[in-house]
């Protein structure tokens, strides 16, 4: 039953996962909700994520799960506890999207796509009376009214509360351009790329020659943290989920000292002794490239990196040590706009415990526009859903305490 005699009007700015989920909760709890989205359609970044399989969340134990949010763990834990991974999975299944956990623990809908889920979700929102206005870019306030640029010119809108979920500052062509930060200059930390690619100090021709090649199932290590996965070589450098998991510490090291040296294990499933024996079993007159190919099935890119990192007549022992700990000096991140996500945004100290902006009573924020970051693997979407719900509950609480001021 609605706590309001007259439905309060809530404006949601941004139609990504955090904004849509907040709209679902608010419209189901007695609010008239209108969503404003600057793009021609909604959920564009969600649909992009679904192109390679929509990774909704992760099934690892919750005590481990929350550590993935790094310095923001304490801040986000209440929201994650209130809407944990199991709840997100049940919600997706309530929309007819049965889910499964992959071998890595990542949770996907069985369809692997975002579009069926988004269609069912938008139908639910329409049934709950949510109004959607696309091509409306938020520009600020005119007195107490929100202002937007629209195809028909400037638009103002009166709302009893506002929830902002406008995203970070990556993939601007999908709608997350970070322009909103100019409205909160004192409350916002600068944006930084997260889950991004990195540029090694390799000659440009190396990147060009091996563009698109994948170093399969390699081990990465930096500052005591180890990951494992595929690395893809592009004209801009290196990309891959194993690298993204280290992106925060690598980025910060480059910012501090101009470089970061990553240790690459080209054969993490083999011990040094096993590798050494395989190399020693090869005929001495074989070229280094042939020995590496025949003994360890190393691809051309790996063999070239080893050739650059070892003496011309490297011994089997020298090669073994390089294979298990090949230093890769990184000199820069890929561009902010190409990052999967961003750090920076509205700081924790700028919001109260209900995710309301302290300097703007009645204005709440959620999702990637908040200053937190997490690796890929379902943690990003989970954070958006959980903070979207937490901010929506904050809106309800604030409206209830301000009920005398509701129209």
C-alpha positions as CSV (number, residue, x, y, z in Angstrom):
1,X,0.0,0.0,0.0
2,X,1.3,3.5,-0.9
3,X,2.3,5.7,2.0
4,X,1.2,8.7,0.0
5,X,-2.3,10.1,-0.3
6,X,-1.2,11.8,-3.5
7,X,1.5,10.2,-5.6
8,X,4.7,12.3,-5.3
9,X,6.5,13.0,-8.6
10,X,10.0,11.7,-8.9
11,X,12.3,12.6,-11.8
12,X,15.0,10.0,-12.7
13,X,17.8,11.3,-14.9
14,X,19.5,8.5,-16.8
15,X,18.0,5.3,-18.2
16,X,20.7,2.8,-17.5
17,X,20.5,-0.1,-15.0
18,X,20.6,2.0,-11.8
19,X,18.0,4.5,-13.1
20,X,15.6,1.8,-14.4
21,X,15.9,-0.2,-11.3
22,X,15.2,2.8,-9.1
23,X,12.2,3.6,-11.3
24,X,10.8,0.1,-10.8
25,X,11.0,0.4,-7.1
26,X,9.6,3.9,-6.8
27,X,6.7,3.3,-9.2
28,X,5.9,0.2,-7.2
29,X,5.8,2.2,-4.0
30,X,3.3,4.9,-4.9
31,X,5.4,7.4,-6.9
32,X,4.7,8.9,-10.3
33,X,8.0,8.4,-12.0
34,X,9.3,10.1,-15.1
35,X,12.7,9.0,-16.6
36,X,14.7,11.5,-18.7
37,X,17.4,10.0,-21.0
38,X,19.6,12.1,-23.3
39,X,20.0,9.3,-25.8
40,X,17.4,8.2,-28.3
41,X,16.9,4.9,-26.6
42,X,17.5,3.4,-23.1
43,X,20.0,0.9,-21.7
44,X,22.6,1.4,-24.4
45,X,25.6,0.4,-22.3
46,X,23.7,-2.6,-20.9
47,X,23.0,-3.7,-24.5
48,X,26.7,-3.3,-25.4
49,X,27.7,-5.4,-22.4
50,X,25.3,-8.1,-23.5
51,X,27.0,-8.4,-26.9
52,X,29.7,-10.6,-25.4
53,X,27.3,-12.3,-22.9
54,X,25.4,-10.3,-20.2
55,X,27.4,-10.9,-17.0
56,X,24.9,-9.8,-14.4
57,X,26.7,-10.6,-11.2
58,X,29.0,-13.2,-9.5
59,X,28.3,-16.2,-7.4
60,X,31.4,-16.3,-5.2
61,X,30.9,-16.1,-1.4
62,X,29.6,-12.7,-0.3
63,X,32.5,-12.0,2.1
64,X,34.9,-12.3,-0.9
65,X,32.5,-10.6,-3.3
66,X,32.5,-7.3,-1.4
67,X,36.3,-7.1,-1.3
68,X,36.2,-6.5,-5.1
69,X,35.0,-2.9,-4.4
70,X,38.4,-2.0,-2.9
71,X,38.4,1.3,-1.0
72,X,34.6,1.7,-1.6
73,X,33.8,-1.6,0.1
74,X,32.7,-0.1,3.5
75,X,30.6,2.5,1.7
76,X,28.8,0.1,-0.6
77,X,28.4,-2.9,1.7
78,X,25.1,-1.8,3.2
79,X,23.6,-1.4,-0.3
80,X,25.1,-4.8,-1.5
81,X,23.8,-6.5,1.6
82,X,20.3,-5.1,1.0
83,X,20.3,-6.3,-2.6
84,X,23.0,-9.0,-3.0
85,X,23.9,-11.2,-6.0
86,X,21.2,-13.8,-5.2
87,X,18.5,-11.1,-5.2
88,X,19.7,-9.8,-8.6
89,X,19.5,-13.3,-10.0
90,X,16.0,-13.8,-8.7
91,X,14.9,-10.4,-10.1
92,X,16.2,-11.4,-13.6
93,X,14.4,-14.7,-13.4
94,X,11.2,-12.8,-12.4
95,X,11.4,-11.2,-15.9
96,X,11.6,-14.7,-17.5
97,X,15.4,-14.7,-17.8
98,X,16.6,-17.9,-16.2
99,X,20.2,-17.6,-15.1
100,X,23.2,-19.9,-14.6
101,X,26.7,-19.6,-13.1
102,X,29.6,-20.3,-15.4
103,X,32.8,-22.2,-14.5
104,X,34.4,-18.9,-13.4
105,X,31.4,-18.1,-11.1
106,X,30.1,-15.4,-13.3
107,X,26.3,-15.3,-13.5
108,X,24.6,-14.9,-16.9
109,X,21.0,-15.2,-18.3
110,X,20.7,-18.4,-20.3
111,X,20.0,-16.4,-23.4
112,X,23.4,-14.6,-22.8
113,X,21.8,-11.5,-24.2
114,X,20.6,-8.2,-22.7
115,X,17.9,-7.4,-25.1
116,X,15.3,-10.0,-23.9
117,X,15.7,-8.9,-20.3
118,X,15.5,-5.2,-21.3
119,X,12.4,-5.7,-23.3
120,X,10.6,-7.5,-20.4
121,X,11.9,-4.9,-18.0
122,X,10.5,-1.9,-20.0
123,X,7.2,-3.7,-20.3
124,X,7.1,-4.0,-16.5
125,X,7.9,-0.3,-16.1
126,X,5.2,0.7,-18.6
127,X,2.7,-1.4,-16.7
128,X,3.6,0.4,-13.5
129,X,3.0,3.7,-15.2
130,X,6.6,4.9,-15.6
131,X,6.9,7.6,-18.2
132,X,10.0,7.7,-20.4
133,X,11.3,10.8,-22.2
134,X,14.3,10.2,-24.5
135,X,16.5,12.9,-26.1
136,X,16.3,15.0,-23.0
137,X,19.7,16.1,-21.7
138,X,19.8,17.4,-18.2
139,X,21.3,20.9,-17.8
140,X,20.6,21.8,-14.2
141,X,18.0,23.7,-12.3
142,X,15.9,26.8,-12.8
143,X,14.8,27.6,-9.2
144,X,13.4,24.3,-8.0
145,X,12.6,23.0,-11.5
146,X,14.8,20.6,-13.5
147,X,15.9,21.9,-16.9
148,X,16.6,19.9,-20.0
149,X,17.5,20.4,-23.6
150,X,15.1,18.5,-25.9
151,X,14.5,18.3,-29.7
152,X,11.6,20.8,-29.2
153,X,13.8,23.2,-27.2
154,X,14.4,23.9,-23.5
155,X,12.1,21.9,-21.1
156,X,11.6,22.4,-17.4
157,X,10.1,19.8,-15.0
158,X,8.8,20.1,-11.4
159,X,9.6,17.1,-9.2
160,X,9.2,16.3,-5.5
161,X,12.5,14.4,-5.6
162,X,15.2,13.7,-8.2
163,X,17.3,10.6,-8.6
164,X,20.4,10.9,-10.8
165,X,21.9,7.9,-12.5
166,X,23.8,9.4,-15.4
167,X,26.8,7.1,-15.5
168,X,30.5,7.7,-15.5
169,X,32.6,9.2,-18.3
170,X,33.4,6.3,-20.6
171,X,31.8,5.3,-23.9
172,X,30.3,8.7,-24.4
173,X,28.6,7.5,-27.6
174,X,26.4,5.3,-25.4
175,X,25.4,8.2,-23.2
176,X,28.0,8.2,-20.3
177,X,29.8,11.4,-21.1
178,X,30.4,12.8,-17.6
179,X,29.1,16.2,-18.5
180,X,26.9,16.2,-15.4
181,X,30.0,16.7,-13.2
182,X,30.0,20.4,-14.1
183,X,26.9,20.7,-12.0
184,X,28.6,19.4,-8.9
185,X,32.2,20.8,-9.1
186,X,32.8,20.8,-5.4
187,X,31.4,17.3,-4.8
188,X,33.1,15.4,-7.7
189,X,36.4,13.7,-7.9
190,X,38.1,13.7,-11.3
191,X,37.3,10.8,-13.6
192,X,39.9,8.1,-14.2
193,X,39.8,5.1,-16.5
194,X,39.1,1.8,-14.9
195,X,38.9,-1.7,-16.4
196,X,41.0,-0.3,-19.2
197,X,43.7,-1.2,-21.6
198,X,47.4,-0.2,-21.2
199,X,50.2,0.8,-23.4
200,X,53.5,-1.1,-23.1
201,X,56.8,0.4,-24.0
202,X,57.0,-1.7,-27.1
203,X,58.0,-0.5,-30.6
204,X,54.9,0.5,-32.6
205,X,55.7,-2.1,-35.2
206,X,55.4,-4.9,-32.6
207,X,51.8,-3.8,-31.8
208,X,51.0,-3.5,-35.5
209,X,52.4,-6.9,-36.5
210,X,50.6,-8.7,-33.7
211,X,47.3,-6.7,-33.8
212,X,44.5,-9.0,-32.8
213,X,46.7,-11.8,-31.5
214,X,45.8,-13.3,-28.1
215,X,48.2,-14.5,-25.4
216,X,46.0,-17.3,-24.0
217,X,45.6,-18.2,-20.3
218,X,48.7,-16.2,-19.1
219,X,49.3,-15.2,-15.5
220,X,49.7,-11.6,-14.5
221,X,51.2,-10.3,-11.3
222,X,51.5,-6.8,-9.9
223,X,52.2,-5.6,-6.3
224,X,51.5,-9.1,-4.9
225,X,48.2,-9.5,-6.7
226,X,47.9,-12.3,-9.3
227,X,45.3,-12.8,-12.0
228,X,45.0,-15.2,-15.0
229,X,43.3,-15.0,-18.4
230,X,43.8,-13.9,-22.0
231,X,45.6,-10.8,-23.1
232,X,44.7,-9.3,-26.5
233,X,47.2,-7.2,-28.4
234,X,45.8,-4.1,-30.2
235,X,47.3,-1.1,-31.9
236,X,46.7,0.8,-28.7
237,X,48.4,-1.8,-26.4
238,X,47.1,-4.6,-24.2
239,X,43.5,-5.5,-23.2
240,X,41.8,-8.3,-21.3
241,X,39.9,-9.2,-18.2
242,X,43.0,-10.4,-16.3
243,X,44.6,-7.0,-16.9
244,X,41.4,-5.1,-16.1
245,X,41.4,-6.7,-12.6
246,X,44.7,-5.0,-12.0
247,X,43.8,-1.7,-13.6
248,X,43.3,0.4,-10.5
249,X,46.8,-0.4,-9.0
250,X,48.5,-0.2,-12.4
251,X,46.9,3.1,-13.2
252,X,47.7,4.6,-9.9
253,X,51.4,3.4,-10.1
254,X,51.7,5.0,-13.6
255,X,50.2,8.3,-12.2
256,X,52.7,8.2,-9.4
257,X,55.9,7.1,-11.1
258,X,55.2,7.3,-14.9
259,X,55.5,3.5,-15.4
260,X,54.3,0.2,-13.9
261,X,56.1,-3.1,-14.4
262,X,53.8,-6.0,-14.8
263,X,55.1,-9.6,-14.5
264,X,53.8,-12.0,-17.2
265,X,53.8,-15.7,-16.8
266,X,53.5,-17.2,-20.3
267,X,52.9,-20.8,-19.0
268,X,51.3,-20.6,-15.5
269,X,50.3,-24.2,-15.5
270,X,53.9,-25.4,-15.7
271,X,56.6,-25.2,-13.1
272,X,60.1,-23.8,-13.8
273,X,61.5,-27.3,-13.6
274,X,59.0,-28.6,-16.1
275,X,59.7,-25.8,-18.6
276,X,63.5,-26.2,-18.2
277,X,63.3,-29.9,-18.9
278,X,61.3,-29.3,-22.0
279,X,63.7,-26.7,-23.3
280,X,66.7,-28.8,-22.5
281,X,65.3,-31.7,-24.5
282,X,65.4,-29.7,-27.7
283,X,68.3,-30.0,-30.0
284,X,70.9,-27.2,-29.4
285,X,71.2,-26.3,-33.1
286,X,67.5,-25.4,-33.2
287,X,66.7,-21.7,-33.3
288,X,65.4,-20.1,-30.1
289,X,62.1,-19.5,-31.9
290,X,61.7,-23.2,-32.9
291,X,62.7,-24.5,-29.4
292,X,60.0,-22.3,-27.8
293,X,57.4,-23.3,-30.4
294,X,58.2,-27.1,-30.2
295,X,58.8,-27.4,-26.5
296,X,56.0,-25.1,-25.2
297,X,53.7,-24.3,-28.2
298,X,54.4,-20.6,-27.7
299,X,52.8,-18.3,-30.3
300,X,54.7,-15.8,-32.4
301,X,53.9,-12.8,-30.2
302,X,55.2,-14.6,-27.1
303,X,58.4,-15.7,-28.9
304,X,59.1,-12.1,-30.0
305,X,58.6,-10.8,-26.5
306,X,61.0,-13.3,-25.2
307,X,63.5,-12.5,-27.9
308,X,63.4,-8.9,-26.9
309,X,63.7,-9.6,-23.2
310,X,66.6,-12.2,-23.3
311,X,70.2,-12.3,-24.6
312,X,70.6,-13.4,-28.2
313,X,72.1,-16.7,-27.2
314,X,69.8,-17.2,-24.2
315,X,70.3,-20.4,-22.2
316,X,67.4,-22.7,-21.4
317,X,67.6,-21.4,-17.8
318,X,67.4,-17.8,-18.9
319,X,64.5,-18.5,-21.1
320,X,62.7,-20.4,-18.4
321,X,63.0,-17.5,-16.0
322,X,61.7,-15.1,-18.6
323,X,58.8,-17.3,-19.5
324,X,57.7,-17.4,-15.8
325,X,58.3,-13.8,-15.1
326,X,58.5,-11.7,-18.2
327,X,58.6,-8.0,-17.3
328,X,56.2,-5.8,-19.2
329,X,56.7,-2.0,-18.6
330,X,53.4,-0.1,-19.0
331,X,53.6,3.6,-19.7
332,X,50.0,4.8,-20.0
333,X,46.4,3.7,-19.8
334,X,44.1,3.7,-22.9
335,X,41.9,6.7,-23.2
336,X,39.2,7.5,-20.7
337,X,36.4,7.2,-23.2
338,X,37.5,3.7,-24.2
339,X,37.6,2.4,-20.6
340,X,34.9,-0.1,-19.7
341,X,34.2,1.9,-16.6
342,X,35.6,4.9,-14.7
343,X,36.7,5.8,-11.2
344,X,35.9,9.2,-9.9
345,X,32.5,10.9,-9.6
346,X,30.4,12.0,-6.7
347,X,32.4,11.4,-3.5
348,X,31.1,9.5,-0.5
349,X,31.5,12.6,1.7
350,X,29.2,14.5,-0.7
351,X,26.3,12.2,0.0
352,X,24.5,11.1,3.1
353,X,24.0,7.5,4.1
354,X,20.8,7.4,1.9
355,X,22.7,8.5,-1.2
356,X,21.3,12.1,-1.1
357,X,23.6,14.9,-2.2
358,X,24.1,17.0,0.9
359,X,24.2,20.3,-1.0
360,X,21.0,19.4,-2.9
361,X,18.2,18.3,-0.6
362,X,15.9,15.9,-2.4
363,X,18.5,15.0,-5.1
364,X,19.8,11.4,-4.9
365,X,22.5,9.6,-6.9
366,X,23.3,6.1,-7.9
367,X,25.3,3.8,-10.2
368,X,28.6,4.6,-11.9
369,X,28.3,8.4,-11.3
370,X,29.4,7.6,-7.8
371,X,33.1,7.4,-6.9
372,X,33.7,3.7,-6.8
373,X,35.2,1.1,-9.1
374,X,35.2,-2.6,-9.4
375,X,36.6,-5.2,-11.8
376,X,34.6,-6.8,-14.6
377,X,33.0,-10.1,-13.7
378,X,29.5,-8.9,-12.7
379,X,30.6,-6.5,-10.0
380,X,29.9,-3.3,-12.0
381,X,26.3,-4.2,-12.8
382,X,25.7,-5.5,-9.3
383,X,26.9,-2.2,-7.9
384,X,24.6,-0.2,-10.2
385,X,21.5,-2.3,-9.2
386,X,22.3,-2.2,-5.5
387,X,23.0,1.5,-5.3
388,X,20.0,2.2,-7.5
389,X,17.8,0.4,-5.0
390,X,19.5,2.1,-2.0
391,X,19.0,5.5,-3.5
392,X,15.3,4.8,-4.4
393,X,14.7,3.7,-0.8
394,X,16.4,7.0,0.3
395,X,13.9,8.9,-1.9
396,X,11.0,7.2,-0.3
397,X,12.3,7.9,3.2
398,X,12.9,11.5,2.3
399,X,9.5,12.0,0.7
400,X,7.8,10.4,3.7
401,X,9.6,12.8,6.1
402,X,8.6,15.7,3.7
403,X,5.0,14.5,3.1
404,X,3.5,17.8,4.1
405,X,5.3,19.4,1.2
406,X,4.0,17.0,-1.4
407,X,1.5,18.4,-3.8
